[in-house]
Amino acid sequence: MTKKLFFALLILISFCGFAQNITLSEKAKVSILTCGLGPESYAMYGHTGIRIQDSIYGIDVVYNYGAFDFSTPNFIGRFIKGDLQYFVTNGSFIDFYYNYQAENREIIEQELDLKPSQINTLFQQLNQSVYSEDRFYTYKFIDRNCTTMVVDKINEILGKEAVKSDTSNQSYREILYPYMSDFYMKLGIQLIFGTKVDEPATRLFLPYEFKDAISTAKINGNKIEKSNSKILQVTKAETPFNWLNSIYSLLTALLILVLLNKKWIKISYFVFAGLLGLFFSLVGLYSLHEEILWNYNILLFNPLLLIFAWYLKKGIKERIVLFGQIILAMLLVYLAYMTTKIHLEIVWPFIALHFYWIGKIVLQIKKSNLAR
């Protein structure tokens, strides 16, 4: 067993040294691999890889900028903070293919029309990244991920920004929105996103958008895409409608809260909503992810609801009315701002509930004061 391990390591080390020094032949090819969506949160947008083949030297390797280590100490904390280290890896194409076949995720291959010198330069750069400290990079959801790293590599080889976004008439949020099929995951992600994702999508950051951009990109009037084929086709089972994981379950839950009409339920809800708003406020200060900065959803899940809930519990009517009016005014601003946002369709039940409950509480107190 020890001898086998020794020889396996020897072969691997030999290949590493060989791969870094070799000059690829004229038959070398480079292609972009776009991989299908997966159910896990890290796979829900797909994946991008770079494949380099050379039949003369028997090379068929895929470079992957999307690797991370779940065993990283404080993995969740570092991901939230935005200093989690991702890294580039390489491996045989056949292993890559079987991995996605096992996950039932398609692979689309686009061969690029590059000169042999460009392919060689790219090959050397990729190997340099894999076998040096450059292999690590700090992950950023929009600005630095498995797709943007490949976009930058290809444009660097082309000598200009030939492959670029043609979806700047859409915001990042609008591009991301259709990918989120899980309702409550979609709701959570949309609520934690701030103003950055509402900016025009000038950065290519998703695999399928990158794939489409390659198909239209040109250098000196010539397309850079040499061929386009689906090398792994899969059949996706139709997901049946899940009532529990839909807006209807949310509406039902909120309606039950309204019908129960208990003071302690209202107070508990306002405390929960206020704490959520406090989290949205503070996480942006803690995290390095620009996507969660300046989160206007705190106008809906307002930290002032904590104070409102306290005065509601104590029955201090003047303070209830004061903070209720402030919160309602901020809610009106939020609603006006949200009229142009795609996620209004999933947050409106909370808007309606807040207007109804807080407005009713304030009006009842005002009416009782007038009746005196």
Secondary structure, DSSP 8 states (H G I E B T S, - for coil): -HHHHHHHHHHHHHHHHHHHH----TT-EEEEEEE---SSGGGTT-EEEEEEEETTTTEEEEEEEEE--TTSTTHHHHHHHT--EEEEEEEEHHHHHHHHHHTT--EEEEEE---HHHHHHHHHHHHHHHTSGGGEEE-BTTTBSTTHHHHHHHHHHHTS--S--S-TTSBHHHHHGGG--SHHHHHHHHHH--GGGGSB--S--SHHHHHHHHHH-EETTEESEEEEEEEE----------GGGSHHHHHHHHHHHHHH--HHHHHHHHHHHHHHHHHHHHHHHH---GGGSS-GGGGTS-THHHHHHHHHHHT-HHHHHHHHHHHHHHHHHHHHHHTT-TTHHHHHHHHHHHHHHHHHHHHHHHHHHHT-
